[in-house]
Amino acid sequence: MRRFGESVRPDVSYRLRPGAYAVLAAGSDLLLTHQMEPEPEFQLPGGGIDPGESPLQALHREVMEETGWTIGGLRRIGAYRRFVYMPEYDLWAEKVCSLYLGRPVRRVSAPTEPGHSAVFLPAEEAVGILGSPGDREMLAQLLRLGGA
């Protein structure tokens, strides 16, 4: 599995943190989330899979929390790994990020996750501004293949 981001630190003990993230296409635009803290950045909506959740259950929950949208038509498109410090959890994590392609279906509320807002941006613009290098590469690859 391809790795992105910082190098693994030999002095750190990492906790495995699987997650599910979505490329949500609405025409030529994508539904992203903008997170204000710990650093302002645009992200693919999604997040960690909690104990007892399937990846798709987690993805539906996370997208709703971060964007207020329901989603559908999901299919897995790939995965990557990154090693990172997560200050909001005071955790060094080995994140295994599974990505899904889908579509936003219906906005049912404002985001409930503090500091998040839903944003629609052209897919080509999103490639250049996503905060995660793995997300940028996976999206760029999908666009090259004509999948988004």
PyMOL commands that set and color helices and strands:
alter all, ss='L'
color gray80, all
select helices_A, chain A and resi 55-67+123-129+133-144
alter helices_A, ss='H'
color red, helices_A
select strands_A, chain A and resi 3-4+15-26+29-35+41-43+46-48+69-86+91-107+116-122
alter strands_A, ss='S'
color yellow, strands_A
deselect
rebuild
show_as cartoon
